[in-house]
Amino acid sequence: MSELSKVDTPGHRPSTPYLSRALFLLLVTVLAWSCSKTPIPEPSPVTRVFASFNALHLGWDNGKDLHALARVIAQFEVIALLEVMNLDTLQRLNAMLDDLTGSRWRFVTSPEKLGRTTYKEYYAIGYQTERTTFIEHSAFVWPDTLDEFEREPFTASFCTDNFDYTMIVMHSDFDRRKEVMRKEARALAKVFRAIQDRDPQENDIILMGDFNLCADDTGWVPLRSIPTMTHFIACSTLTAINARDELVSSYDNIWIQTTYSGREYAGTSGVNFYYSLAMRDEPNPALTFRQKISDHLPVYAVFVTNMEDDD
């Protein structure tokens, strides 16, 4: 696979009655004993932000502002990118991220472009190497022997601080009748279980991507039937921008099983509206984002990564 009192006057000793000194010593003794019984506090949580982002044909000649894209990506510790069209552009983006953040970035990519037709794309997972390590030889494309996916899910394992986990990245095919997306969503339940069962010592699985399907759709019933499975982006939360400068669709999402990853989940997730601040001086910030970066917005979840890993 490719790769935040009084001040005593000098010389004057204030008189202190013997009883007061005794009481003082007793108080010190009691306090010292009390402190010895106080549990050592847990370290403050260290949190990292993981994200998924459809980068809209990254590598095509479509007027994309790579420096602006780098500023979006730099907000995150680990990010899955969809619609990566060529690796040369990804390498340029990688160099920009290194310069922008002062940290070294690396991308793990699918070994080839994926897709049944002439339209194909790479999956890429980017991360800051200062805190995150890719588990060598863990990356692979799902062996789609039944041909259930237009673009097979891509999987890779990482360790961020003390938190080790496996990511499944997926960009579903689009069908206005939703039947294709529903078929792929149903098949993802099997993929999730199989990847989780590969290693009984590692159950932290994070599924993320652009599924072209709202999380409440019936296609997700098999995945939602897995105990404690949860998603972070509600159907009422819109994650894309149309040509009329409107927020539309709720296709991008992140799924985890809280039985295993709920302990690390910091309780914060959502859609990153980068343009609302960084592009606020533009006449139409959302439309500018769509034209220069992507028609999708990054979705993210925050995880605590400095606890002792439990699985």
C-alpha positions as CSV (number, residue, x, y, z in Angstrom):
1,M,0.0,0.0,0.0
2,S,1.1,3.5,-0.9
3,E,1.8,5.8,1.6
4,L,-3.3,21.9,20.5
5,S,-0.4,37.0,53.7
6,K,1.6,39.1,55.6
7,V,5.2,39.7,54.8
8,D,7.5,39.3,57.8
9,T,10.0,42.2,58.3
10,P,13.6,41.0,57.9
11,G,15.2,40.3,61.3
12,H,11.8,40.4,63.1
13,R,10.2,37.1,64.2
14,P,6.6,37.5,65.1
15,S,5.7,35.9,68.5
16,T,3.5,32.8,68.2
17,P,1.9,31.2,71.3
18,Y,3.0,27.6,72.0
19,L,-0.6,26.4,71.7
20,S,-1.0,28.0,68.3
21,R,2.2,26.3,67.1
22,A,0.9,23.0,68.4
23,L,-2.4,23.4,66.6
24,F,-0.5,24.4,63.4
25,L,1.6,21.3,63.6
26,L,-1.5,19.2,64.2
27,L,-3.2,20.8,61.2
28,V,-0.2,20.1,59.0
29,T,-0.1,16.5,60.1
30,V,-3.8,16.0,59.4
31,L,-3.5,17.6,56.0
32,A,-0.5,15.5,55.1
33,W,-2.4,12.3,56.1
34,S,-5.5,13.5,54.1
35,C,-3.4,14.1,51.0
36,S,-1.8,10.7,51.2
37,K,-5.2,9.2,51.0
38,T,-6.3,11.2,47.9
39,P,-6.3,9.1,44.7
40,I,-3.8,10.1,42.0
41,P,-5.9,11.9,39.4
42,E,-6.4,10.6,36.0
43,P,-4.4,12.4,33.3
44,S,-6.4,15.1,31.4
45,P,-8.0,13.6,28.3
46,V,-6.0,14.1,25.1
47,T,-8.4,14.3,22.1
48,R,-7.8,14.0,18.4
49,V,-10.2,14.7,15.6
50,F,-10.9,12.0,12.9
51,A,-12.7,13.0,9.7
52,S,-14.1,11.8,6.4
53,F,-14.1,14.1,3.4
54,N,-15.2,13.6,-0.2
55,A,-12.6,15.8,-1.9
56,L,-14.5,16.1,-5.3
57,H,-12.3,14.7,-8.0
58,L,-9.0,15.6,-6.4
59,G,-6.5,15.6,-9.3
60,W,-8.9,16.7,-12.1
61,D,-8.5,20.0,-13.8
62,N,-11.5,21.5,-12.0
63,G,-10.2,24.7,-10.5
64,K,-9.5,23.2,-7.1
65,D,-7.5,25.4,-4.7
66,L,-5.1,22.9,-3.2
67,H,-3.8,25.3,-0.6
68,A,-7.3,25.9,0.6
69,L,-7.9,22.2,0.7
70,A,-4.8,21.7,2.7
71,R,-6.0,24.2,5.3
72,V,-9.2,22.2,5.6
73,I,-7.4,18.9,6.1
74,A,-4.9,20.4,8.6
75,Q,-7.7,20.7,11.2
76,F,-7.7,17.0,11.6
77,E,-5.4,14.3,13.0
78,V,-6.6,11.5,10.7
79,I,-8.8,12.0,7.6
80,A,-10.2,9.7,5.0
81,L,-10.3,11.2,1.5
82,L,-12.7,10.0,-1.2
83,E,-12.6,10.8,-4.9
84,V,-8.8,10.9,-5.2
85,M,-8.2,10.8,-8.9
86,N,-4.4,10.7,-9.2
87,L,-1.5,10.2,-6.8
88,D,0.6,13.0,-8.2
89,T,-1.9,15.6,-6.9
90,L,-2.1,13.8,-3.6
91,Q,1.7,14.0,-3.2
92,R,1.6,17.8,-3.9
93,L,-1.2,18.1,-1.3
94,N,1.0,16.1,1.2
95,A,3.9,18.5,0.7
96,M,1.6,21.5,1.3
97,L,0.3,19.9,4.5
98,D,3.9,19.4,5.7
99,D,4.7,23.1,5.1
100,L,1.5,24.4,6.5
101,T,1.5,22.5,9.7
102,G,5.2,22.0,10.4
103,S,4.4,18.3,10.9
104,R,5.0,15.4,8.7
105,W,2.0,13.9,7.0
106,R,1.6,10.6,5.3
107,F,-1.2,9.1,3.2
108,V,-2.1,5.4,2.9
109,T,-3.9,4.7,-0.3
110,S,-5.7,1.9,-2.0
111,P,-3.3,0.0,-4.3
112,E,-5.2,1.0,-7.4
113,K,-8.2,3.0,-8.5
114,L,-11.5,1.3,-7.8
115,G,-14.7,1.1,-9.9
116,R,-16.4,-1.1,-12.3
117,T,-16.6,1.4,-15.2
118,T,-14.2,3.8,-16.7
119,Y,-14.8,6.1,-13.7
120,K,-12.5,5.0,-10.9
121,E,-11.0,6.6,-7.8
122,Y,-8.5,6.0,-5.1
123,Y,-9.2,5.9,-1.3
124,A,-6.6,7.8,0.8
125,I,-6.2,8.1,4.6
126,G,-4.0,10.9,5.7
127,Y,-2.5,11.3,9.2
128,Q,0.1,13.3,11.1
129,T,3.0,11.0,11.9
130,E,3.9,12.8,15.1
131,R,1.1,11.1,17.0
132,T,-0.4,8.5,14.6
133,T,1.3,5.4,13.3
134,F,0.1,3.2,10.4
135,I,0.1,-0.5,11.3
136,E,2.3,-1.9,8.5
137,H,0.7,-4.5,6.2
138,S,-2.8,-3.8,7.7
139,A,-4.2,-2.1,4.6
140,F,-6.3,-4.0,2.1
141,V,-9.3,-3.7,-0.3
142,W,-12.3,-5.8,0.6
143,P,-12.3,-9.0,-1.6
144,D,-15.6,-8.5,-3.3
145,T,-16.1,-12.0,-4.6
146,L,-19.9,-11.4,-5.0
147,D,-19.4,-8.1,-6.8
148,E,-21.6,-6.2,-4.3
149,F,-19.8,-2.9,-4.5
150,E,-19.0,-0.4,-7.2
151,R,-16.0,0.6,-5.2
152,E,-14.9,-2.0,-2.7
153,P,-14.4,-0.7,0.9
154,F,-10.8,0.1,1.9
155,T,-9.4,-0.9,5.3
156,A,-6.3,0.2,7.3
157,S,-5.3,0.1,11.0
158,F,-3.6,2.8,13.0
159,C,-2.5,3.8,16.5
160,T,-3.0,7.4,17.6
161,D,-1.3,8.0,21.0
162,N,-2.6,4.9,22.9
163,F,-5.7,4.4,20.8
164,D,-5.4,1.6,18.2
165,Y,-8.3,1.1,15.7
166,T,-9.2,0.0,12.2
167,M,-10.8,2.3,9.7
168,I,-13.2,1.2,6.9
169,V,-13.6,3.7,4.2
170,M,-16.3,3.6,1.6
171,H,-17.8,5.7,-1.2
172,S,-21.1,4.2,-2.4
173,D,-22.4,4.3,-5.9
174,F,-25.2,6.7,-6.7
175,D,-28.7,5.6,-7.9
176,R,-31.6,8.0,-7.8
177,R,-33.9,5.1,-6.9
178,K,-31.5,4.3,-4.0
179,E,-31.6,0.6,-4.7
180,V,-27.8,0.4,-5.5
181,M,-26.9,2.4,-2.3
182,R,-29.2,0.2,-0.2
183,K,-27.7,-2.9,-1.5
184,E,-24.2,-1.6,-0.7
185,A,-25.3,-0.5,2.8
186,R,-26.7,-3.9,3.5
187,A,-23.5,-5.5,2.4
188,L,-21.4,-3.2,4.7
189,A,-22.8,-5.0,7.7
190,K,-21.1,-8.2,6.6
191,V,-17.9,-6.3,5.9
192,F,-18.0,-4.6,9.4
193,R,-18.5,-8.0,11.2
194,A,-15.8,-9.7,9.1
195,I,-13.2,-7.1,9.7
196,Q,-14.0,-6.9,13.4
197,D,-13.7,-10.7,13.7
198,R,-10.3,-10.9,12.0
199,D,-8.6,-9.9,15.3
200,P,-10.2,-10.7,18.6
201,Q,-7.8,-8.3,20.3
202,E,-8.9,-5.4,18.2
203,N,-12.5,-4.3,18.2
204,D,-12.3,-0.6,17.6
205,I,-13.7,-0.3,14.1
206,I,-14.6,3.1,12.6
207,L,-16.6,3.0,9.4
208,M,-16.7,6.3,7.5
209,G,-17.3,7.7,4.1
210,D,-19.9,9.1,1.6
211,F,-22.7,6.6,1.5
212,N,-25.1,8.5,-0.7
213,L,-27.7,7.4,1.8
214,C,-29.2,9.0,5.0
215,A,-28.4,7.0,8.1
216,D,-32.1,6.3,8.8
217,D,-32.7,4.6,5.5
218,T,-33.9,1.1,5.5
219,G,-30.7,0.0,3.7
220,W,-28.9,0.4,7.0
221,V,-31.1,-2.0,9.0
222,P,-28.5,-4.9,8.9
223,L,-25.7,-2.6,10.1
224,R,-27.9,-1.0,12.8
225,S,-28.9,-4.4,14.0
226,I,-25.3,-5.0,15.2
227,P,-25.4,-4.4,19.0
228,T,-24.7,-0.8,20.1
229,M,-23.9,0.4,16.5
230,T,-24.4,4.1,16.2
231,H,-23.8,6.9,13.7
232,F,-22.8,10.5,14.3
233,I,-24.5,12.4,11.6
234,A,-28.3,12.6,11.8
235,C,-30.5,12.7,8.7
236,S,-31.5,16.3,9.6
237,T,-27.8,17.3,9.4
238,L,-26.9,18.2,5.8
239,T,-23.4,17.6,4.5
240,A,-23.3,18.8,0.9
241,I,-23.6,22.1,-1.0
242,N,-25.5,22.4,-4.3
243,A,-25.0,24.8,-7.2
244,R,-27.7,27.2,-5.7
245,D,-25.6,27.7,-2.5
246,E,-27.9,25.5,-0.5
247,L,-27.1,22.7,2.0
248,V,-28.5,19.4,0.8
249,S,-28.3,15.7,1.6
250,S,-27.0,13.8,4.6
251,Y,-24.8,11.3,2.8
252,D,-21.5,11.5,4.7
253,N,-21.3,9.7,8.1
254,I,-19.2,7.9,10.7
255,W,-20.3,4.7,12.4
256,I,-18.9,3.0,15.6
257,Q,-19.9,0.3,18.0
258,T,-20.2,2.0,21.4
259,T,-19.5,-1.3,23.2
260,Y,-15.9,-1.1,22.0
261,S,-15.3,2.5,20.9
262,G,-17.8,4.4,23.1
263,R,-15.2,4.8,25.9
264,E,-12.8,6.6,23.6
265,Y,-15.5,8.7,21.9
266,A,-15.3,12.2,23.4
267,G,-19.0,13.0,22.8
268,T,-18.3,15.6,20.0
269,S,-19.0,15.1,16.3
270,G,-20.6,16.9,13.4
271,V,-20.0,18.7,10.2
272,N,-17.1,21.0,9.7
273,F,-18.3,24.3,8.3
274,Y,-14.9,25.6,7.4
275,Y,-16.2,28.2,5.0
276,S,-18.3,30.0,7.6
277,L,-15.1,31.5,9.2
278,A,-12.3,31.1,6.7
279,M,-14.3,32.3,3.7
280,R,-16.6,34.7,5.5
281,D,-15.4,37.7,3.4
282,E,-16.6,36.0,0.2
283,P,-20.0,37.1,-1.1
284,N,-21.2,33.5,-1.1
285,P,-18.8,31.5,1.3
286,A,-20.6,28.1,0.8
287,L,-20.6,28.5,-3.0
288,T,-16.9,29.5,-3.0
289,F,-16.1,26.4,-0.9
290,R,-18.0,24.3,-3.5
291,Q,-16.2,25.9,-6.4
292,K,-12.7,25.8,-4.9
293,I,-12.6,22.8,-2.6
294,S,-15.6,20.4,-2.7
295,D,-19.3,20.1,-2.9
296,H,-19.2,18.0,0.3
297,L,-18.2,19.1,3.8
298,P,-16.0,17.1,6.1
299,V,-17.7,15.1,8.9
300,Y,-15.8,14.4,12.0
301,A,-15.7,12.7,15.4
302,V,-13.5,13.4,18.4
303,F,-11.8,10.6,20.3
304,V,-9.8,10.5,23.6
305,T,-6.5,8.8,22.7
306,N,-4.4,8.8,25.9
307,M,-6.4,6.2,27.9
308,E,-5.0,2.7,28.4
309,D,-6.3,0.8,25.4
310,D,-8.9,-1.8,26.5
311,D,-9.1,-3.9,23.3
